[in-house]
Amino acid sequence: MTTAADPRKLDLARSARDADHLQGEWPLASLPRLAEVDVADALAPPVQWSAQAELRPVLGGEGEIWLHLQAHAEVAMPCQRCLSPVRLPVSVDRWIRFVADEAQAEALDADSEDDVLALPRWLNLAELIEDELLLALPIVPRHDACPAPLPVREEPLEAEGEARPNPFAVLAQLKSRS
């Protein structure tokens, strides 16, 4: 069921009861922390996302609130080899379980493989999507093959014929003087 719910102020409990499915796209600039990572001058493609809320029944208890979050963006980051921008796809596809409070979320998160968060009164889906995309960014962005050859140092590191003094020999001389 698609509704006109505001993804920046989402009543997740109601959305789960109604099995709401939200989707859309936002300009990268509307997610400021993610836009800050982007180093390209060109206009970045929009961030595409979808969110499916559901209430899963629990035997003898209140249902569990789950959110299936999917998002895709392209971010230009500096290549760690050549330092020129490399455009990288970043995707998120995860299920998140929401519980009553932070203490319960912390206890369940430690014991479970599932992502568990405390249920807020209003969920800002844009912030959650931005957080998840930031966590999915590569630690070391780089091209598969850099577009320009990397500079190679032509001069030798040490002048030929000049022997570099051994630092331990210098220490031995200092020790023998005392």
N, C-alpha and C positions, 0 to 999 in steps of 0.2 A: 504494500500500500504506500503510495507516495503522498506526502502531505506538504503543506506549506509551512512546516515548522522552521524556525529560525536556527540555522546551524551554529550561530554564535551565542545563542542563549537557549539551549535545548533542555527541555524537561525530559531527562532520560528515562525516568520511571514511567511516565505516560507514554513515551515513544516505544518502550519495550512492551507495555500492555497492548498497544495498538499495532505492534510489529511494523513500525515505520521504516521505510527505506528512503534515505536521502542521498542525493548525488549532485555533483556539480563540478565547477572548476573556478579557481581563483587565480588572479594574476600573481606571479611570484612576489611582486612588490608588496602585496597585501599581507604577506607573512614576513615581517621585518627581520627576524633572526635568521631565517633561511635565505632571504634576499641579501643579507650582509655577507654570506658565504660566497655568493655568486660574484665572480670577478669579470665576467664578460661584458663588453659594452653593448652587444646586440641584445635585442629584446628576447627574453627567455620565454619559452612556451608556458602556458598556464599549468598550474597544479591541478590535476584531475583527481577526484576523490569520490568515494561512496561509503556509506555507513548504513548497516542493517542492525536495528535494535530488536532484541527478542527477549521474551520472558520464558525461561526454561522451567518446567514444573519440577518440584522436588517432593518426593514421597513424604507425607506427614509434615510438611513445612511450607513456608512461603517460597514462591518461585525466585529463581536467580535471574538477575539482569545481566545480559551479555550484549556486547557490541562488536559486530564484525566490521573492522575498519580496513579499507583499501585506499591507497593513495599512490600517485605516481608523479614525479617531477623530474626535470632535467636541470642540473646545476653545473655551472662552469667553475672549476676550481683550479688553482695553479698546480701544474704538473711538478712533482717532486724531483724529476730529472732535469727538465729543460726550463721550468718556470713559466712556460706559456700556458694559456688556458686550455683545459681539457673538459669537454662537456660530458657529464656522466649521468646516466639514468639512475634514479633513486626510487625504489619501490617499497611499499609496506603492505603486508597482508597479514593481519593478526586479529585474533579474538581477545577481547578484554572483558573480564568479569568485574562487575561492580558490587561492592558490599556496603554495609551500613556505615562503617566508620574507619578511621585510619588504623586503629589498633587491630581490628579484624583483618583489614587489608594487609598489614604488616605480618601478622601471624600466618595468614593463608599464603602470602607471597613467598615466605621462607620455606613452606612445606610443599609447594605446588609448582608444577611446570607452567601453569597458566599465569598470564599477566593479570594482576588483581589491583584494582584502584578503589578508593573510597568514593561513594556515590555523592556527587555534589548536588545542591538544589538545582543549579543551572550549569550545564556543561557547555564550555566554549569549544566546539568541535574544531574550529580553526587552530586554536592553541594546541589541542591534542594531536592533530594531524602534523602541525609544525614540529612538535616535540618528537614524534615518531620518525619523521623524515630526517631530522637532525641526527637522531640516534643511528639511522641507517646509512649515513654518509660514510664513505671509505676513509680510513685513517690515513692512508698514503695514496692520494690520487695520482695517477700517472697515465700517460699514453701507452698503448700497446707498443707503438713505434713512434718515437718523437718526430714531429714534422721536419725539424731542422737538425742537422748533425750537431752533436754536443761539442763544445770547444775542447780541444786537446792542448795541453801544455807542451810546448816545443822545447823549452829550455830544461836542462837537467835540474833536479831539485838541489843538488850540491855541485859546486864548481869542481870539475875534475882535477885531481892532483892535490886538492886540499882535503886533508883528513880531518874529520870532525873529532874533537877531543871526546874521549870517553868520560861521561859524567862521574863514573865511579872512580876513575883514575884521579880526577880533581879532588874528590872526597878523600881518597887515600893520601894525597899530598897534604891536605889540611889536617888529617889525623896524625900524620907523621911529624908535623911541626909542633904539635902540642905535647 
